[in-house]
Amino acid sequence: MDVFPDFDAVGGKTEILHVLGALLTVVLIVAVLMLLVSAIVWAIASSHGNLQAASRGRTGVLVSIGAAALAGAGVAWVNFLVQVGSTV
């Protein structure tokens, strides 16, 4: 007996994919803006000798790079799941 889920029975599948795509785009834009601001803060704080602000700027750069990487991995993961769902 072969039992497989029916992915075509899910209503609004295309709308969900559009919303996910829009949210991931917003995350990437925010991550790039955060990267720019944090890098500027890091550079200015380092040049003025403010170690605490430089540390926070460096942390912001690392967090924004991590967020961009996770958002990119999220896009790849959603595309993989959609492909697997359409072949089943």
All heavy atoms as a GROMACS GRO file, in nm:
protein
  624
    1MET      N    1   0.085  -0.116   0.000
    1MET     CA    2   0.000   0.000   0.000
    1MET      C    3   0.090   0.123   0.000
    1MET      O    4   0.174   0.139   0.087
    1MET     CB    5  -0.090  -0.002   0.124
    1MET     CG    6  -0.179   0.119   0.131
    1MET     SD    7  -0.281   0.129   0.278
    1MET     CE    8  -0.378  -0.016   0.269
    2ASP      N    9   0.072   0.210  -0.097
    2ASP     CA   10   0.149   0.334  -0.106
    2ASP      C   11   0.063   0.451  -0.060
    2ASP      O   12  -0.043   0.477  -0.118
    2ASP     CB   13   0.194   0.358  -0.250
    2ASP     CG   14   0.294   0.254  -0.296
    2ASP    OD1   15   0.368   0.204  -0.210
    2ASP    OD2   16   0.296   0.224  -0.417
    3VAL      N   17   0.107   0.518   0.044
    3VAL     CA   18   0.036   0.634   0.096
    3VAL      C   19   0.129   0.753   0.091
    3VAL      O   20   0.239   0.749   0.148
    3VAL     CB   21  -0.011   0.610   0.242
    3VAL    CG1   22  -0.080   0.733   0.296
    3VAL    CG2   23  -0.101   0.489   0.249
    4PHE      N   24   0.088   0.859   0.020
    4PHE     CA   25   0.168   0.980   0.008
    4PHE      C   26   0.081   1.100   0.041
    4PHE      O   27  -0.040   1.098   0.014
    4PHE     CB   28   0.223   0.995  -0.135
    4PHE     CG   29   0.321   0.889  -0.173
    4PHE    CD1   30   0.285   0.786  -0.257
    4PHE    CD2   31   0.450   0.892  -0.122
    4PHE    CE1   32   0.376   0.687  -0.292
    4PHE    CE2   33   0.541   0.795  -0.156
    4PHE     CZ   34   0.504   0.692  -0.241
    5PRO      N   35   0.140   1.204   0.099
    5PRO     CA   36   0.060   1.325   0.126
    5PRO      C   37   0.022   1.395  -0.004
    5PRO      O   38   0.095   1.392  -0.102
    5PRO     CB   39   0.155   1.411   0.210
    5PRO     CG   40   0.290   1.361   0.180
    5PRO     CD   41   0.278   1.218   0.144
    6ASP      N   42  -0.093   1.458  -0.002
    6ASP     CA   43  -0.143   1.530  -0.119
    6ASP      C   44  -0.112   1.679  -0.099
    6ASP      O   45  -0.186   1.751  -0.034
    6ASP     CB   46  -0.292   1.507  -0.135
    6ASP     CG   47  -0.347   1.571  -0.260
    6ASP    OD1   48  -0.267   1.612  -0.347
    6ASP    OD2   49  -0.470   1.580  -0.272
    7PHE      N   50  -0.001   1.726  -0.158
    7PHE     CA   51   0.039   1.865  -0.141
    7PHE      C   52  -0.047   1.962  -0.221
    7PHE      O   53  -0.049   2.080  -0.195
    7PHE     CB   54   0.186   1.883  -0.181
    7PHE     CG   55   0.281   1.819  -0.083
    7PHE    CD1   56   0.344   1.701  -0.114
    7PHE    CD2   57   0.304   1.877   0.039
    7PHE    CE1   58   0.431   1.642  -0.025
    7PHE    CE2   59   0.390   1.819   0.130
    7PHE     CZ   60   0.454   1.700   0.098
    8ASP      N   61  -0.119   1.911  -0.320
    8ASP     CA   62  -0.207   1.999  -0.398
    8ASP      C   63  -0.335   2.032  -0.323
    8ASP      O   64  -0.408   2.123  -0.362
    8ASP     CB   65  -0.242   1.932  -0.531
    8ASP     CG   66  -0.120   1.918  -0.621
    8ASP    OD1   67  -0.032   2.007  -0.612
    8ASP    OD2   68  -0.113   1.821  -0.697
    9ALA      N   69  -0.363   1.961  -0.214
    9ALA     CA   70  -0.483   1.987  -0.136
    9ALA      C   71  -0.468   2.108  -0.045
    9ALA      O   72  -0.565   2.159   0.008
    9ALA     CB   73  -0.519   1.865  -0.053
   10VAL      N   74  -0.345   2.156  -0.029
   10VAL     CA   75  -0.321   2.271   0.058
   10VAL      C   76  -0.365   2.398  -0.016
   10VAL      O   77  -0.316   2.429  -0.124
   10VAL     CB   78  -0.172   2.281   0.096
   10VAL    CG1   79  -0.146   2.405   0.178
   10VAL    CG2   80  -0.129   2.157   0.170
   11GLY      N   81  -0.459   2.469   0.043
   11GLY     CA   82  -0.506   2.592  -0.020
   11GLY      C   83  -0.412   2.708   0.007
   11GLY      O   84  -0.356   2.721   0.114
   12GLY      N   85  -0.390   2.787  -0.094
   12GLY     CA   86  -0.306   2.905  -0.077
   12GLY      C   87  -0.158   2.877  -0.076
   12GLY      O   88  -0.081   2.951  -0.015
   13LYS      N   89  -0.116   2.770  -0.142
   13LYS     CA   90   0.026   2.734  -0.143
   13LYS      C   91   0.109   2.843  -0.211
   13LYS      O   92   0.216   2.879  -0.163
   13LYS     CB   93   0.045   2.600  -0.212
   13LYS     CG   94   0.187   2.549  -0.214
   13LYS     CD   95   0.195   2.408  -0.268
   13LYS     CE   96   0.226   2.408  -0.414
   13LYS     NZ   97   0.254   2.276  -0.469
   14THR      N   98   0.060   2.898  -0.320
   14THR     CA   99   0.136   3.001  -0.391
   14THR      C  100   0.145   3.130  -0.309
   14THR      O  101   0.249   3.196  -0.311
   14THR     CB  102   0.075   3.029  -0.528
   14THR    OG1  103  -0.061   3.069  -0.512
   14THR    CG2  104   0.082   2.907  -0.617
   15GLU      N  105   0.038   3.164  -0.238
   15GLU     CA  106   0.041   3.285  -0.155
   15GLU      C  107   0.141   3.270  -0.042
   15GLU      O  108   0.212   3.365  -0.008
   15GLU     CB  109  -0.098   3.316  -0.098
   15GLU     CG  110  -0.196   3.369  -0.199
   15GLU     CD  111  -0.263   3.259  -0.280
   15GLU    OE1  112  -0.249   3.140  -0.242
   15GLU    OE2  113  -0.327   3.291  -0.380
   16ILE      N  114   0.148   3.152   0.017
   16ILE     CA  115   0.243   3.128   0.124
   16ILE      C  116   0.386   3.143   0.072
   16ILE      O  117   0.472   3.202   0.137
   16ILE     CB  118   0.221   2.990   0.187
   16ILE    CG1  119   0.089   2.988   0.264
   16ILE    CG2  120   0.336   2.952   0.280
   16ILE    CD1  121   0.050   2.851   0.315
   17LEU      N  122   0.412   3.091  -0.047
   17LEU     CA  123   0.545   3.103  -0.106
   17LEU      C  124   0.580   3.248  -0.136
   17LEU      O  125   0.695   3.290  -0.117
   17LEU     CB  126   0.555   3.017  -0.231
   17LEU     CG  127   0.546   2.866  -0.208
   17LEU    CD1  128   0.550   2.792  -0.340
   17LEU    CD2  129   0.657   2.820  -0.116
   18HIS      N  130   0.483   3.326  -0.182
   18HIS     CA  131   0.508   3.468  -0.208
   18HIS      C  132   0.537   3.544  -0.078
   18HIS      O  133   0.625   3.630  -0.074
   18HIS     CB  134   0.390   3.532  -0.280
   18HIS     CG  135   0.377   3.491  -0.423
   18HIS    ND1  136   0.468   3.528  -0.518
   18HIS    CD2  137   0.285   3.415  -0.485
   18HIS    CE1  138   0.432   3.477  -0.635
   18HIS    NE2  139   0.321   3.406  -0.617
   19VAL      N  140   0.463   3.513   0.026
   19VAL     CA  141   0.486   3.579   0.155
   19VAL      C  142   0.622   3.542   0.210
   19VAL      O  143   0.696   3.628   0.260
   19VAL     CB  144   0.373   3.542   0.256
   19VAL    CG1  145   0.409   3.585   0.396
   19VAL    CG2  146   0.242   3.604   0.213
   20LEU      N  147   0.660   3.416   0.201
   20LEU     CA  148   0.792   3.374   0.248
   20LEU      C  149   0.903   3.443   0.169
   20LEU      O  150   1.003   3.487   0.226
   20LEU     CB  151   0.808   3.222   0.237
   20LEU     CG  152   0.739   3.139   0.343
   20LEU    CD1  153   0.753   2.991   0.313
   20LEU    CD2  154   0.795   3.170   0.479
   21GLY      N  155   0.886   3.453   0.040
   21GLY     CA  156   0.985   3.522  -0.042
   21GLY      C  157   0.998   3.669  -0.004
   21GLY      O  158   1.109   3.722   0.003
   22ALA      N  159   0.886   3.734   0.021
   22ALA     CA  160   0.889   3.875   0.060
   22ALA      C  161   0.955   3.893   0.197
   22ALA      O  162   1.036   3.985   0.216
   22ALA     CB  163   0.748   3.932   0.062
   23LEU      N  164   0.924   3.805   0.291
   23LEU     CA  165   0.985   3.815   0.424
   23LEU      C  166   1.135   3.791   0.419
   23LEU      O  167   1.212   3.862   0.486
   23LEU     CB  168   0.920   3.715   0.519
   23LEU     CG  169   0.779   3.749   0.566
   23LEU    CD1  170   0.722   3.636   0.650
   23LEU    CD2  171   0.778   3.879   0.643
   24LEU      N  172   1.179   3.696   0.340
   24LEU     CA  173   1.322   3.670   0.330
   24LEU      C  174   1.394   3.786   0.261
   24LEU      O  175   1.508   3.818   0.296
   24LEU     CB  176   1.346   3.539   0.256
   24LEU     CG  177   1.305   3.415   0.336
   24LEU    CD1  178   1.313   3.290   0.250
   24LEU    CD2  179   1.388   3.399   0.460
   25THR      N  180   1.328   3.851   0.166
   25THR     CA  181   1.386   3.970   0.103
   25THR      C  182   1.402   4.082   0.204
   25THR      O  183   1.506   4.149   0.207
   25THR     CB  184   1.298   4.016  -0.014
   25THR    OG1  185   1.285   3.908  -0.107
   25THR    CG2  186   1.357   4.135  -0.084
   26VAL      N  187   1.302   4.103   0.287
   26VAL     CA  188   1.310   4.207   0.389
   26VAL      C  189   1.423   4.176   0.488
   26VAL      O  190   1.499   4.265   0.527
   26VAL     CB  191   1.174   4.222   0.462
   26VAL    CG1  192   1.187   4.308   0.586
   26VAL    CG2  193   1.070   4.278   0.368
   27VAL      N  194   1.437   4.050   0.526
   27VAL     CA  195   1.544   4.011   0.618
   27VAL      C  196   1.681   4.040   0.557
   27VAL      O  197   1.771   4.090   0.623
   27VAL     CB  198   1.531   3.862   0.657
   27VAL    CG1  199   1.656   3.811   0.725
   27VAL    CG2  200   1.411   3.842   0.747
   28LEU      N  201   1.697   4.009   0.428
   28LEU     CA  202   1.825   4.035   0.363
   28LEU      C  203   1.855   4.185   0.355
   28LEU      O  204   1.968   4.229   0.377
   28LEU     CB  205   1.827   3.973   0.224
   28LEU     CG  206   1.843   3.821   0.221
   28LEU    CD1  207   1.831   3.770   0.078
   28LEU    CD2  208   1.974   3.779   0.281
   29ILE      N  209   1.755   4.266   0.326
   29ILE     CA  210   1.774   4.411   0.318
   29ILE      C  211   1.812   4.466   0.455
   29ILE      O  212   1.905   4.547   0.468
   29ILE     CB  213   1.648   4.480   0.262
   29ILE    CG1  214   1.632   4.445   0.114
   29ILE    CG2  215   1.654   4.631   0.282
   29ILE    CD1  216   1.500   4.489   0.055
   30VAL      N  217   1.743   4.422   0.559
   30VAL     CA  218   1.774   4.469   0.695
   30VAL      C  219   1.914   4.424   0.737
   30VAL      O  220   1.989   4.499   0.801
   30VAL     CB  221   1.666   4.422   0.794
   30VAL    CG1  222   1.709   4.445   0.938
   30VAL    CG2  223   1.534   4.492   0.766
   31ALA      N  224   1.951   4.301   0.700
   31ALA     CA  225   2.085   4.252   0.734
   31ALA      C  226   2.194   4.334   0.667
   31ALA      O  227   2.296   4.365   0.729
   31ALA     CB  228   2.098   4.104   0.696
   32VAL      N  229   2.173   4.372   0.542
   32VAL     CA  230   2.273   4.454   0.473
   32VAL      C  231   2.281   4.593   0.535
   32VAL      O  232   2.392   4.648   0.555
   32VAL     CB  233   2.242   4.462   0.322
   32VAL    CG1  234   2.326   4.567   0.253
   32VAL    CG2  235   2.263   4.326   0.257
   33LEU      N  236   2.168   4.653   0.567
   33LEU     CA  237   2.170   4.784   0.633
   33LEU      C  238   2.236   4.776   0.770
   33LEU      O  239   2.313   4.865   0.808
   33LEU     CB  240   2.027   4.839   0.645
   33LEU     CG  241   1.961   4.880   0.514
   33LEU    CD1  242   1.816   4.921   0.539
   33LEU    CD2  243   2.037   4.991   0.447
   34MET      N  244   2.208   4.670   0.844
   34MET     CA  245   2.270   4.651   0.975
   34MET      C  246   2.421   4.632   0.960
   34MET      O  247   2.499   4.683   1.041
   34MET     CB  248   2.209   4.529   1.044
   34MET     CG  249   2.259   4.503   1.182
   34MET     SD  250   2.174   4.360   1.250
   34MET     CE  251   2.278   4.324   1.388
   35LEU      N  252   2.463   4.562   0.855
   35LEU     CA  253   2.605   4.543   0.829
   35LEU      C  254   2.673   4.677   0.803
   35LEU      O  255   2.781   4.704   0.859
   35LEU     CB  256   2.624   4.449   0.710
   35LEU     CG  257   2.768   4.426   0.665
   35LEU    CD1  258   2.843   4.346   0.770
   35LEU    CD2  259   2.770   4.354   0.532
   36LEU      N  260   2.611   4.762   0.722
   36LEU     CA  261   2.670   4.892   0.693
   36LEU      C  262   2.682   4.979   0.818
   36LEU      O  263   2.788   5.038   0.845
   36LEU     CB  264   2.587   4.964   0.587
   36LEU     CG  265   2.593   4.907   0.446
   36LEU    CD1  266   2.494   4.978   0.356
   36LEU    CD2  267   2.733   4.919   0.391
   37VAL      N  268   2.575   4.987   0.894
   37VAL     CA  269   2.576   5.071   1.015
   37VAL      C  270   2.677   5.017   1.117
   37VAL      O  271   2.755   5.094   1.174
   37VAL     CB  272   2.434   5.079   1.076
   37VAL    CG1  273   2.437   5.145   1.212
   37VAL    CG2  274   2.341   5.155   0.983
   38SER      N  275   2.679   4.886   1.137
   38SER     CA  276   2.770   4.828   1.235
   38SER      C  277   2.916   4.845   1.192
   38SER      O  278   3.003   4.870   1.276
   38SER     CB  279   2.739   4.680   1.254
   38SER     OG  280   2.611   4.664   1.309
   39ALA      N  281   2.943   4.832   1.063
   39ALA     CA  282   3.079   4.850   1.015
   39ALA      C  283   3.125   4.994   1.032
   39ALA      O  284   3.240   5.021   1.070
   39ALA     CB  285   3.089   4.809   0.869
   40ILE      N  286   3.035   5.089   1.008
   40ILE     CA  287   3.069   5.230   1.028
   40ILE      C  288   3.096   5.259   1.176
   40ILE      O  289   3.193   5.326   1.211
   40ILE     CB  290   2.957   5.321   0.972
   40ILE    CG1  291   2.955   5.312   0.819
   40ILE    CG2  292   2.974   5.464   1.018
   40ILE    CD1  293   2.834   5.375   0.755
   41VAL      N  294   3.010   5.206   1.264
   41VAL     CA  295   3.030   5.226   1.408
   41VAL      C  296   3.160   5.163   1.452
   41VAL      O  297   3.237   5.222   1.530
   41VAL     CB  298   2.910   5.167   1.487
   41VAL    CG1  299   2.941   5.157   1.635
   41VAL    CG2  300   2.786   5.251   1.464
   42TRP      N  301   3.190   5.044   1.402
   42TRP     CA  302   3.313   4.974   1.438
   42TRP      C  303   3.434   5.055   1.394
   42TRP      O  304   3.530   5.074   1.471
   42TRP     CB  305   3.313   4.837   1.374
   42TRP     CG  306   3.427   4.746   1.410
   42TRP    CD1  307   3.521   4.766   1.506
   42TRP    CD2  308   3.457   4.620   1.351
   42TRP    NE1  309   3.609   4.661   1.509
   42TRP    CE2  310   3.572   4.569   1.416
   42TRP    CE3  311   3.399   4.545   1.250
   42TRP    CZ2  312   3.628   4.447   1.381
   42TRP    CZ3  313   3.455   4.423   1.218
   42TRP    CH2  314   3.569   4.375   1.282
   43ALA      N  315   3.431   5.108   1.273
   43ALA     CA  316   3.544   5.184   1.221
   43ALA      C  317   3.565   5.314   1.298
   43ALA      O  318   3.678   5.348   1.337
   43ALA     CB  319   3.523   5.214   1.073
   44ILE      N  320   3.458   5.387   1.322
   44ILE     CA  321   3.470   5.515   1.393
   44ILE      C  322   3.513   5.493   1.538
   44ILE      O  323   3.600   5.563   1.591
   44ILE     CB  324   3.338   5.594   1.385
   44ILE    CG1  325   3.315   5.640   1.241
   44ILE    CG2  326   3.339   5.713   1.479
   44ILE    CD1  327   3.180   5.704   1.217
   45ALA      N  328   3.454   5.393   1.603
   45ALA     CA  329   3.488   5.366   1.742
   45ALA      C  330   3.632   5.317   1.756
   45ALA      O  331   3.702   5.355   1.851
   45ALA     CB  332   3.393   5.263   1.801
   46SER      N  333   3.678   5.238   1.662
   46SER     CA  334   3.817   5.191   1.667
   46SER      C  335   3.915   5.306   1.646
   46SER      O  336   4.019   5.313   1.712
   46SER     CB  337   3.840   5.085   1.560
   46SER     OG  338   3.769   4.969   1.592
   47SER      N  339   3.881   5.396   1.555
   47SER     CA  340   3.972   5.507   1.528
   47SER      C  341   3.978   5.607   1.644
   47SER      O  342   4.078   5.675   1.663
   47SER     CB  343   3.932   5.579   1.400
   47SER     OG  344   3.809   5.646   1.417
   48HIS      N  345   3.872   5.614   1.723
   48HIS     CA  346   3.869   5.706   1.837
   48HIS      C  347   3.908   5.637   1.967
   48HIS      O  348   3.909   5.702   2.073
   48HIS     CB  349   3.731   5.768   1.852
   48HIS     CG  350   3.701   5.870   1.745
   48HIS    ND1  351   3.754   5.996   1.747
   48HIS    CD2  352   3.626   5.862   1.633
   48HIS    CE1  353   3.712   6.062   1.642
   48HIS    NE2  354   3.634   5.982   1.571
   49GLY      N  355   3.937   5.507   1.965
   49GLY     CA  356   3.983   5.437   2.084
   49GLY      C  357   3.873   5.394   2.179
   49GLY      O  358   3.901   5.359   2.293
   50ASN      N  359   3.749   5.395   2.134
   50ASN     CA  360   3.638   5.353   2.218
   50ASN      C  361   3.620   5.201   2.200
   50ASN      O  362   3.554   5.155   2.108
   50ASN     CB  363   3.510   5.428   2.179
   50ASN     CG  364   3.398   5.406   2.277
   50ASN    OD1  365   3.404   5.316   2.360
   50ASN    ND2  366   3.295   5.490   2.266
   51LEU      N  367   3.678   5.124   2.291
   51LEU     CA  368   3.680   4.979   2.275
   51LEU      C  369   3.543   4.914   2.294
   51LEU      O  370   3.511   4.815   2.230
   51LEU     CB  371   3.780   4.918   2.373
   51LEU     CG  372   3.926   4.960   2.351
   51LEU    CD1  373   4.016   4.899   2.456
   51LEU    CD2  374   3.971   4.923   2.212
   52GLN      N  375   3.461   4.970   2.383
   52GLN     CA  376   3.329   4.912   2.405
   52GLN      C  377   3.241   4.928   2.282
   52GLN      O  378   3.174   4.834   2.239
   52GLN     CB  379   3.262   4.976   2.526
   52GLN     CG  380   3.128   4.912   2.559
   52GLN     CD  381   3.065   4.972   2.683
   52GLN    OE1  382   3.114   5.070   2.737
   52GLN    NE2  383   2.955   4.913   2.727
   53ALA      N  384   3.240   5.046   2.222
   53ALA     CA  385   3.161   5.068   2.102
   53ALA      C  386   3.216   4.988   1.984
   53ALA      O  387   3.140   4.937   1.901
   53ALA     CB  388   3.156   5.217   2.067
   54ALA      N  389   3.349   4.975   1.976
   54ALA     CA  390   3.409   4.895   1.870
   54ALA      C  391   3.369   4.748   1.884
   54ALA      O  392   3.341   4.680   1.784
   54ALA     CB  393   3.560   4.909   1.871
   55SER      N  394   3.363   4.701   2.006
   55SER     CA  395   3.322   4.563   2.030
   55SER      C  396   3.176   4.542   1.990
   55SER      O  397   3.142   4.440   1.930
   55SER     CB  398   3.342   4.528   2.177
   55SER     OG  399   3.290   4.402   2.205
   56ARG      N  400   3.092   4.638   2.021
   56ARG     CA  401   2.951   4.627   1.983
   56ARG      C  402   2.933   4.638   1.831
   56ARG      O  403   2.849   4.570   1.773
   56ARG     CB  404   2.869   4.734   2.053
   56ARG     CG  405   2.855   4.705   2.201
   56ARG     CD  406   2.773   4.810   2.271
   56ARG     NE  407   2.779   4.789   2.414
   56ARG     CZ  408   2.675   4.747   2.486
   56ARG    NH1  409   2.561   4.721   2.426
   56ARG    NH2  410   2.688   4.730   2.615
   57GLY      N  411   3.013   4.720   1.766
   57GLY     CA  412   3.009   4.728   1.621
   57GLY      C  413   3.053   4.598   1.556
   57GLY      O  414   2.993   4.551   1.459
   58ARG      N  415   3.158   4.538   1.610
   58ARG     CA  416   3.206   4.410   1.558
   58ARG      C  417   3.100   4.302   1.578
   58ARG      O  418   3.075   4.219   1.489
   58ARG     CB  419   3.336   4.371   1.628
   58ARG     CG  420   3.396   4.243   1.576
   58ARG     CD  421   3.529   4.210   1.642
   58ARG     NE  422   3.517   4.203   1.787
   58ARG     CZ  423   3.589   4.277   1.872
   58ARG    NH1  424   3.678   4.362   1.827
   58ARG    NH2  425   3.572   4.265   2.002
   59THR      N  426   3.034   4.301   1.693
   59THR     CA  427   2.927   4.205   1.719
   59THR      C  428   2.812   4.226   1.620
   59THR      O  429   2.756   4.128   1.569
   59THR     CB  430   2.875   4.219   1.863
   59THR    OG1  431   2.984   4.199   1.952
   59THR    CG2  432   2.765   4.120   1.892
   60GLY      N  433   2.779   4.350   1.592
   60GLY     CA  434   2.674   4.378   1.495
   60GLY      C  435   2.708   4.329   1.356
   60GLY      O  436   2.623   4.278   1.283
   61VAL      N  437   2.835   4.343   1.317
   61VAL     CA  438   2.878   4.294   1.186
   61VAL      C  439   2.863   4.143   1.180
   61VAL      O  440   2.811   4.087   1.082
   61VAL     CB  441   3.024   4.337   1.157
   61VAL    CG1  442   3.081   4.260   1.040
   61VAL    CG2  443   3.032   4.486   1.132
   62LEU      N  444   2.907   4.074   1.284
   62LEU     CA  445   2.898   3.928   1.285
   62LEU      C  446   2.752   3.880   1.287
   62LEU      O  447   2.717   3.783   1.218
   62LEU     CB  448   2.975   3.871   1.403
   62LEU     CG  449   3.126   3.894   1.399
   62LEU    CD1  450   3.191   3.845   1.528
   62LEU    CD2  451   3.187   3.826   1.279
   63VAL      N  452   2.667   3.947   1.362
   63VAL     CA  453   2.526   3.908   1.368
   63VAL      C  454   2.459   3.932   1.233
   63VAL      O  455   2.379   3.849   1.187
   63VAL     CB  456   2.454   3.985   1.481
   63VAL    CG1  457   2.303   3.973   1.469
   63VAL    CG2  458   2.500   3.934   1.616
   64SER      N  459   2.490   4.043   1.167
   64SER     CA  460   2.427   4.070   1.038
   64SER      C  461   2.473   3.971   0.932
   64SER      O  462   2.394   3.928   0.848
   64SER     CB  463   2.457   4.213   0.994
   64SER     OG  464   2.594   4.230   0.968
   65ILE      N  465   2.599   3.931   0.935
   65ILE     CA  466   2.647   3.830   0.840
   65ILE      C  467   2.577   3.696   0.868
   65ILE      O  468   2.536   3.626   0.775
   65ILE     CB  469   2.800   3.817   0.847
   65ILE    CG1  470   2.864   3.942   0.790
   65ILE    CG2  471   2.848   3.693   0.774
   65ILE    CD1  472   3.014   3.949   0.808
   66GLY      N  473   2.561   3.662   0.995
   66GLY     CA  474   2.491   3.539   1.030
   66GLY      C  475   2.345   3.542   0.988
   66GLY      O  476   2.291   3.442   0.939
   67ALA      N  477   2.279   3.656   1.005
   67ALA     CA  478   2.139   3.667   0.965
   67ALA      C  479   2.124   3.655   0.814
   67ALA      O  480   2.032   3.589   0.765
   67ALA     CB  481   2.082   3.801   1.012
   68ALA      N  482   2.215   3.717   0.739
   68ALA     CA  483   2.210   3.705   0.593
   68ALA      C  484   2.235   3.561   0.550
   68ALA      O  485   2.170   3.511   0.457
   68ALA     CB  486   2.312   3.799   0.530
   69ALA      N  487   2.327   3.493   0.615
   69ALA     CA  488   2.355   3.353   0.581
   69ALA      C  489   2.234   3.264   0.613
   69ALA      O  490   2.199   3.176   0.534
   69ALA     CB  491   2.478   3.305   0.656
   70LEU      N  492   2.170   3.288   0.726
   70LEU     CA  493   2.052   3.209   0.761
   70LEU      C  494   1.936   3.237   0.666
   70LEU      O  495   1.860   3.145   0.631
   70LEU     CB  496   2.010   3.237   0.905
   70LEU     CG  497   2.095   3.171   1.013
   70LEU    CD1  498   2.050   3.217   1.151
   70LEU    CD2  499   2.086   3.020   1.002
   71ALA      N  500   1.920   3.362   0.624
   71ALA     CA  501   1.813   3.394   0.530
   71ALA      C  502   1.840   3.328   0.396
   71ALA      O  503   1.748   3.276   0.332
   71ALA     CB  504   1.802   3.546   0.514
   72GLY      N  505   1.964   3.329   0.351
   72GLY     CA  506   1.998   3.261   0.226
   72GLY      C  507   1.977   3.112   0.236
   72GLY      O  508   1.928   3.048   0.143
   73ALA      N  509   2.014   3.055   0.350
   73ALA     CA  510   1.992   2.912   0.370
   73ALA      C  511   1.843   2.882   0.378
   73ALA      O  512   1.798   2.776   0.333
   73ALA     CB  513   2.063   2.866   0.497
   74GLY      N  514   1.766   2.975   0.431
   74GLY     CA  515   1.620   2.958   0.436
   74GLY      C  516   1.559   2.952   0.297
   74GLY      O  517   1.469   2.873   0.270
   75VAL      N  518   1.608   3.038   0.207
   75VAL     CA  519   1.560   3.036   0.069
   75VAL      C  520   1.592   2.902   0.004
   75VAL      O  521   1.507   2.842  -0.062
   75VAL     CB  522   1.622   3.152  -0.011
   75VAL    CG1  523   1.592   3.138  -0.159
   75VAL    CG2  524   1.571   3.286   0.040
   76ALA      N  525   1.714   2.856   0.023
   76ALA     CA  526   1.753   2.727  -0.035
   76ALA      C  527   1.669   2.614   0.023
   76ALA      O  528   1.628   2.523  -0.050
   76ALA     CB  529   1.901   2.702  -0.012
   77TRP      N  530   1.642   2.618   0.152
   77TRP     CA  531   1.564   2.513   0.218
   77TRP      C  532   1.420   2.513   0.167
   77TRP      O  533   1.364   2.407   0.138
   77TRP     CB  534   1.569   2.533   0.369
   77TRP     CG  535   1.494   2.428   0.445
   77TRP    CD1  536   1.379   2.447   0.515
   77TRP    CD2  537   1.526   2.290   0.458
   77TRP    NE1  538   1.339   2.329   0.572
   77TRP    CE2  539   1.427   2.231   0.539
   77TRP    CE3  540   1.629   2.211   0.411
   77TRP    CZ2  541   1.428   2.097   0.571
   77TRP    CZ3  542   1.630   2.076   0.443
   77TRP    CH2  543   1.532   2.022   0.522
   78VAL      N  544   1.358   2.630   0.154
   78VAL     CA  545   1.221   2.638   0.105
   78VAL      C  546   1.214   2.589  -0.039
   78VAL      O  547   1.122   2.515  -0.076
   78VAL     CB  548   1.165   2.782   0.120
   78VAL    CG1  549   1.036   2.798   0.043
   78VAL    CG2  550   1.144   2.815   0.266
   79ASN      N  551   1.310   2.628  -0.122
   79ASN     CA  552   1.311   2.581  -0.260
   79ASN      C  553   1.326   2.429  -0.267
   79ASN      O  554   1.263   2.364  -0.349
   79ASN     CB  555   1.423   2.649  -0.340
   79ASN     CG  556   1.391   2.793  -0.370
   79ASN    OD1  557   1.275   2.832  -0.373
   79ASN    ND2  558   1.494   2.872  -0.390
   80PHE      N  559   1.410   2.373  -0.182
   80PHE     CA  560   1.427   2.228  -0.176
   80PHE      C  561   1.296   2.160  -0.136
   80PHE      O  562   1.256   2.060  -0.197
   80PHE     CB  563   1.539   2.192  -0.079
   80PHE     CG  564   1.549   2.045  -0.051
   80PHE    CD1  565   1.601   1.959  -0.147
   80PHE    CD2  566   1.506   1.993   0.069
   80PHE    CE1  567   1.610   1.823  -0.123
   80PHE    CE2  568   1.514   1.857   0.094
   80PHE     CZ  569   1.566   1.772  -0.002
   81LEU      N  570   1.230   2.212  -0.034
   81LEU     CA  571   1.105   2.151   0.011
   81LEU      C  572   0.996   2.161  -0.094
   81LEU      O  573   0.917   2.068  -0.112
   81LEU     CB  574   1.060   2.215   0.142
   81LEU     CG  575   1.145   2.184   0.265
   81LEU    CD1  576   1.091   2.259   0.386
   81LEU    CD2  577   1.149   2.036   0.292
   82VAL      N  578   0.990   2.272  -0.166
   82VAL     CA  579   0.892   2.286  -0.272
   82VAL      C  580   0.919   2.187  -0.384
   82VAL      O  581   0.827   2.124  -0.438
   82VAL     CB  582   0.890   2.432  -0.325
   82VAL    CG1  583   0.811   2.443  -0.454
   82VAL    CG2  584   0.834   2.525  -0.221
   83GLN      N  585   1.046   2.169  -0.417
   83GLN     CA  586   1.081   2.074  -0.522
   83GLN      C  587   1.047   1.930  -0.480
   83GLN      O  588   0.992   1.854  -0.559
   83GLN     CB  589   1.228   2.084  -0.556
   83GLN     CG  590   1.272   1.991  -0.667
   83GLN     CD  591   1.421   2.001  -0.695
   83GLN    OE1  592   1.493   2.069  -0.624
   83GLN    NE2  593   1.465   1.933  -0.797
   84VAL      N  594   1.078   1.896  -0.357
   84VAL     CA  595   1.045   1.762  -0.308
   84VAL      C  596   0.894   1.743  -0.303
   84VAL      O  597   0.842   1.638  -0.340
   84VAL     CB  598   1.108   1.737  -0.169
   84VAL    CG1  599   1.053   1.613  -0.104
   84VAL    CG2  600   1.259   1.729  -0.181
   85GLY      N  601   0.823   1.846  -0.261
   85GLY     CA  602   0.677   1.836  -0.254
   85GLY      C  603   0.613   1.822  -0.390
   85GLY      O  604   0.509   1.756  -0.406
   86SER      N  605   0.671   1.882  -0.493
   86SER     CA  606   0.611   1.872  -0.626
   86SER      C  607   0.643   1.739  -0.693
   86SER      O  608   0.571   1.696  -0.783
   86SER     CB  609   0.659   1.987  -0.714
   86SER     OG  610   0.798   1.976  -0.736
   87THR      N  611   0.750   1.671  -0.651
   87THR     CA  612   0.783   1.542  -0.712
   87THR      C  613   0.715   1.425  -0.645
   87THR      O  614   0.708   1.318  -0.703
   87THR     CB  615   0.936   1.518  -0.707
   87THR    OG1  616   0.980   1.519  -0.574
   87THR    CG2  617   1.010   1.623  -0.787
   88VAL      N  618   0.666   1.445  -0.524
   88VAL     CA  619   0.602   1.333  -0.452
   88VAL      C  620   0.464   1.309  -0.503
   88VAL      O  621   0.386   1.380  -0.539
   88VAL     CB  622   0.599   1.360  -0.300
   88VAL    CG1  623   0.518   1.257  -0.227
   88VAL    CG2  624   0.740   1.363  -0.247
   0.00000   0.00000   0.00000
